[in-house]
Each structure stands twice: as structure tokens, then as C-alpha cells.
Amino acid sequence: MRIGLFFDPPRSIDQFLAQLIDAERRGFASAWVAQIFSWDALTLLAIAGREVPRMELGTSVVPTYPRHPSVLAGQALTTQVASGGRLVLGIGLSHQIVVEGMWGYSYDRPARHMREYLDALLPLLRGESVAVEGETLKAMGNITIPDPPSPPPVLLAALAPRMLHLAGAVADGTVTWMTGVKTVESHIVPAITAAATSAGRAAPRVAVGLPVCVTDDPAGAREQAAKTFAVYGHLPSYRAMLDKEGAAGPADVAIAGDEATVTAEVRRLADAGATDFAGAVFGSAEERARTLDVLAGLV
């Protein structure tokens, strides 16, 4: 299992680059950046690609609704060139409250939207022309990049059955958040693997993102996680995964404990079928340093 880090929106681009340079020095396989209401994730990764020469650089995730497939394809291919072919393009639907309440788009038939989005995006990333006239979007034409790069792998933020089917049968895998190890093993991995097998595709990537803290006070760390990540306990898609896990909230799926405990929990994810782990490190400065040391030791 590849071990990477999930980065919060930084205070500055220089801070972000310093964090990535340190992560690459420690041997981490990947760095993952969310597209929230802050920096543009792909722009950050394009800049980073010129500064760190080895790590994979992933988005987790770019919402599809406010970005036409042609726009996202052009931006992703630019980042792919800038990074020397190390982009992992994670995309997702976002959430109804955001799509309708903040952006003003219809969230009707989200799985169909994603299927039609992939029908346009994937060929565009391969340098092909598209002519997609679906029920949720229209995309025509192509993206022309001199000396076109290889297309980046595309991972879907997939939790529900129809999205997991798309992630395995059409895309290259999934990237999850706030999904515990039991649910990864019993729900995520079997569904996406079956979809890939039925479609005759290679084994999919399963990138699992979770909060992680090496600490002598796991109860205190979980209390902090409950506050820091509280919103994810209320968004329907994450709430469904927490319910599958039997978790009351995000604190119950956060990985927290001493060095041995955290090491064992991360290894459990590998045993459950995760191909990648993206640790969202939290806690005090001392706890963060300890956590980075433990995760680097697992690389």
C-alpha cells in the first residue's frame, strides 16, 4: 500500500511547497489536496510539480458540476505536463447542499451526471474528440496540447453502489474520505473490484483518506477530531458510510493512538484492500511530528 499525506489548504503557496518538499524527502509516495473553498487544487499541484520531482500529486477531489469536462480536461492536462506525468485526478459530485445551495446547479440524477461527465472527460484526457449530448451535459470538440502527455488516472469519490460501479468499470478507482476500515473491506473493495472484473478492467485503485494522530492521549485526540471534522458527520454520503461502520461520528473512524496502534490500524487498511492511504495529520505540533515519523516509517 502506498503511503501519502492529505494536506489542508495552506496559509501560503510557499508553505505548501515546503511541506511537500519535506514529505518527498521523507519518502512519501503521494500528496493529496482537496478542492474546497480555498486554493485551486490543480494550480497548486502544477506549481508543486516543478518543485518536487518524484511524488504522485492527487486531487481529493475536484467537484464536477462547476467545471465543464473540457475545462477540467485542459486544466488537468496542463498539470500533468507541469508535473511530469504524476497527476492523479480525483473527481467527485460534491454534495447537494453545495451544488444546489451555493452553485445553483440541479443535483438531479447525480450518477447519470457522473456517467455523462466521464463519457466526455476520459476521451478528452486521451486527446480524442468528443460529441456527447446527454441528459445532464453537452460536450463537443477536443483539447489540443503540444506533445500530449499520457492521461492521468481518474479516481472517483465513490461511496454509493452506482458510483462504485462507475469507479471500477469506467474510471481507474476510488478515493474515499471518512470511511472506516470495516466499510472499506466489506463494501468499497468488493463492489469496485466486481465492477472492474465484469468490465474486463485492471484492478482498481482504492485510495483511503482518514484523519490520523499519534498521541499518548487518544481520547483527547478523538475529542479534537469530533470538533475539527464535525461537518462530515452530517453530509449524507459520509453519514451513510459512518452508519455502515457503526460509527457515531468522524471521531470513531479517525486513527488515533500510540505508535504501535497507528501502525497496526494503517496496516489493517492494506489488509482490507486499500491500495493507497492518505493520512490527514492532526493534533498538536508534537503529535503531528510523531505522526509524520510513524507514517514515513511505513512507506
C-alpha positions in Angstrom: 0.0 0.0 0.0 1.3 3.4 -1.0 1.5 5.9 1.9 0.8 9.5 1.3 -0.4 12.7 3.0 -3.6 14.6 2.8 -2.9 18.4 3.0 -5.2 21.1 4.4 -5.4 24.3 2.5 -2.1 26.0 3.3 -1.6 29.6 4.6 0.6 30.3 1.6 2.0 28.6 -1.6 5.5 28.8 -0.1 4.2 26.9 3.0 2.6 24.3 0.8 5.8 23.8 -1.2 7.9 23.5 2.0 5.5 20.8 3.3 5.7 18.9 0.0 9.5 19.1 -0.2 9.7 17.7 3.4 7.2 15.0 2.5 9.2 13.9 -0.5 12.4 14.0 1.5 10.7 11.6 4.0 9.8 9.2 1.1 6.0 9.6 1.0 4.5 8.2 -2.2 1.9 10.9 -2.7 0.4 14.2 -1.7 -3.3 14.9 -1.9 -5.1 18.2 -2.0 -8.8 18.9 -1.6 -10.7 21.4 -3.7 -12.8 23.1 -1.1 -13.4 26.9 -0.8 -9.8 28.0 -0.9 -6.9 27.5 -3.3 -7.3 25.9 -6.7 -6.0 22.4 -6.1 -4.8 21.7 -9.7 -2.9 25.0 -9.8 -1.2 24.2 -6.5 -0.2 20.8 -7.9 1.0 22.2 -11.2 3.3 24.5 -9.2 4.4 21.7 -6.9 5.2 19.5 -9.9 8.0 21.8 -10.8 9.5 21.7 -7.2 9.1 18.0 -6.2 10.2 15.5 -8.8 9.0 12.2 -7.5 5.7 12.1 -5.6 2.4 11.5 -7.1 0.2 14.6 -6.8 -3.5 13.9 -6.3 -6.7 15.9 -6.1 -9.2 14.7 -3.5 -11.4 15.8 -5.0 -12.3 18.3 -7.7 -16.1 18.8 -7.9 -17.5 18.2 -11.4 -20.6 20.4 -11.5 -19.0 23.9 -11.7 -16.3 22.6 -14.3 -17.3 21.6 -17.8 -15.4 18.5 -18.8 -13.5 20.4 -21.5 -12.3 22.9 -18.9 -11.3 20.3 -16.4 -9.5 18.3 -19.1 -7.5 21.3 -20.2 -6.5 22.1 -16.6 -5.7 18.5 -15.7 -3.5 18.0 -18.8 -1.7 21.2 -18.1 -1.0 20.0 -14.6 0.0 16.6 -16.0 2.6 18.3 -18.2 3.9 20.5 -15.4 4.3 17.6 -13.0 6.0 15.3 -15.5 3.1 12.9 -15.7 2.4 12.4 -11.9 -1.1 13.7 -11.5 -3.9 11.6 -10.1 -7.1 13.3 -10.9 -9.7 12.7 -8.2 -13.1 14.0 -9.0 -16.5 13.9 -7.3 -20.0 15.1 -7.2 -19.6 17.2 -4.1 -22.9 17.4 -2.1 -26.5 18.5 -2.9 -26.3 21.4 -0.3 -23.3 22.8 -2.1 -24.3 22.1 -5.7 -27.8 23.5 -5.4 -27.5 25.8 -2.4 -24.2 27.5 -3.3 -23.6 27.0 -7.0 -27.2 27.0 -8.3 -27.0 23.8 -10.3 -29.5 20.9 -10.3 -28.4 17.9 -8.3 -31.0 15.7 -10.1 -29.7 12.3 -11.2 -26.1 12.7 -9.9 -25.0 9.2 -11.0 -26.1 9.9 -14.6 -24.4 13.2 -14.5 -21.1 11.5 -13.5 -21.5 8.9 -16.2 -22.0 11.5 -18.9 -19.2 13.6 -17.4 -16.8 10.6 -17.7 -18.1 10.0 -21.3 -16.7 13.4 -22.1 -13.7 13.7 -19.7 -11.9 10.5 -20.3 -11.6 10.8 -24.1 -10.6 14.4 -23.8 -7.8 13.4 -21.4 -6.7 10.9 -24.1 -6.5 13.7 -26.7 -9.6 12.5 -28.5 -12.6 14.5 -29.9 -15.9 14.1 -28.2 -19.5 14.5 -29.1 -21.6 14.0 -26.0 -25.2 15.1 -25.8 -26.5 13.7 -22.6 -29.4 14.5 -20.3 -27.2 16.4 -17.9 -24.5 17.9 -20.1 -23.2 18.6 -23.6 -19.5 18.4 -24.7 -18.1 18.9 -28.2 -14.6 19.1 -29.6 -11.2 18.3 -28.2 -8.3 19.7 -26.2 -5.0 20.2 -28.1 -1.8 20.1 -26.1 1.6 20.1 -27.9 3.4 16.8 -27.3 0.4 15.5 -25.4 1.1 13.7 -22.1 -0.3 10.4 -21.1 -3.7 10.8 -19.4 -3.7 10.9 -15.6 -5.5 8.1 -13.8 -9.0 9.3 -12.8 -10.4 8.3 -9.4 -14.0 8.9 -8.3 -15.1 9.9 -4.9 -17.4 6.9 -4.8 -19.3 5.5 -1.9 -22.8 4.5 -3.1 -23.2 1.4 -5.3 -23.8 3.2 -8.6 -20.8 5.4 -8.1 -18.6 2.5 -7.1 -19.7 0.7 -10.3 -18.5 3.7 -12.4 -15.3 3.9 -10.4 -14.4 0.3 -11.2 -16.0 -0.2 -14.6 -15.2 3.1 -16.2 -12.7 5.1 -14.1 -9.4 3.9 -12.5 -10.6 3.5 -8.9 -11.9 5.4 -6.0 -10.7 7.9 -3.4 -12.7 7.8 -0.1 -12.9 10.0 3.0 -14.3 9.3 6.4 -14.9 5.7 5.5 -13.6 3.2 8.1 -11.7 0.0 7.7 -14.7 -2.3 8.1 -16.6 -0.5 5.4 -13.6 -0.4 3.1 -13.3 -4.2 3.5 -17.0 -5.1 3.3 -18.4 -2.5 0.9 -15.9 -0.4 -1.0 -13.4 -3.0 -2.1 -15.9 -5.8 -3.1 -18.2 -3.5 -5.1 -15.5 -1.7 -7.0 -13.5 -4.9 -7.7 -16.5 -6.7 -9.0 -17.3 -3.8 -11.3 -13.8 -3.7 -12.7 -13.7 -7.5 -13.2 -17.0 -7.5 -15.0 -15.8 -4.8 -17.3 -12.5 -6.6 -18.0 -10.5 -3.7 -16.5 -7.4 -3.8 -14.3 -7.7 -4.0 -10.6 -8.9 -0.5 -9.4 -7.1 1.8 -7.0 -8.7 2.3 -3.6 -7.2 5.4 -2.0 -8.4 5.8 1.6 -8.2 9.1 3.3 -8.6 9.3 7.1 -7.5 11.7 10.0 -4.5 10.3 11.8 -2.8 11.3 15.1 0.0 9.6 17.0 -0.6 10.5 20.6 -0.5 9.4 24.2 -4.0 10.8 24.7 -6.2 9.1 22.2 -9.4 10.2 23.9 -8.3 13.8 23.7 -7.4 13.3 20.0 -10.8 11.9 19.2 -12.4 14.8 21.0 -10.4 17.1 18.8 -11.4 15.1 15.7 -15.0 15.3 16.6 -14.8 19.1 16.6 -12.5 19.5 13.6 -14.3 17.1 11.3 -17.8 17.5 12.7 -19.3 18.6 9.3 -18.6 15.2 7.8 -21.0 13.6 10.2 -23.9 15.5 8.8 -23.3 15.3 5.0 -25.5 12.4 3.7 -22.8 10.5 1.7 -20.4 10.4 4.6 -23.1 9.8 7.1 -24.1 6.7 5.2 -20.6 5.3 5.4 -20.3 6.1 9.1 -23.6 4.3 9.7 -22.2 1.3 7.8 -19.2 1.4 10.1 -21.3 1.6 13.2 -19.6 4.9 14.0 -21.3 7.7 15.8 -19.2 10.3 14.0 -15.9 11.2 12.4 -14.0 10.7 15.7 -14.8 7.0 15.6 -13.1 6.4 12.2 -10.1 8.7 12.9 -6.9 6.7 13.6 -5.5 7.8 17.0 -3.2 6.2 19.5 0.4 5.5 20.1 3.0 4.4 17.5 2.1 0.7 17.6 -1.7 1.4 17.5 -1.5 3.7 14.5 0.9 1.4 12.7 -1.5 -1.5 13.2 -4.5 0.5 12.1 -2.9 1.6 8.9 -1.8 -1.9 8.1 -5.4 -3.1 8.6 -6.4 -0.8 5.7 -3.9 -2.6 3.5 -5.3 -5.9 4.6 -8.8 -4.6 3.8 -7.8 -4.0 0.2 -6.7 -0.3 0.2 -4.0 0.4 -2.4 -3.2 3.9 -1.1 -3.5 5.6 2.3 -3.7 9.4 2.5 -3.2 10.5 6.1 -4.8 13.8 7.2 -2.4 14.5 10.1 -3.9 16.4 13.0 -3.1 17.2 16.6 -0.5 19.3 18.4 2.8 20.2 16.8 4.5 17.3 18.8 1.7 14.9 17.8 2.0 15.9 14.2 5.7 15.3 14.2 5.3 11.9 15.8 2.6 11.0 13.2 4.8 12.0 10.3 7.6 9.9 11.7 5.3 6.8 12.0 3.8 7.2 8.6 7.2 7.7 7.0 8.3 4.5 8.7 5.5 2.7 6.8 6.5 4.0 3.4 
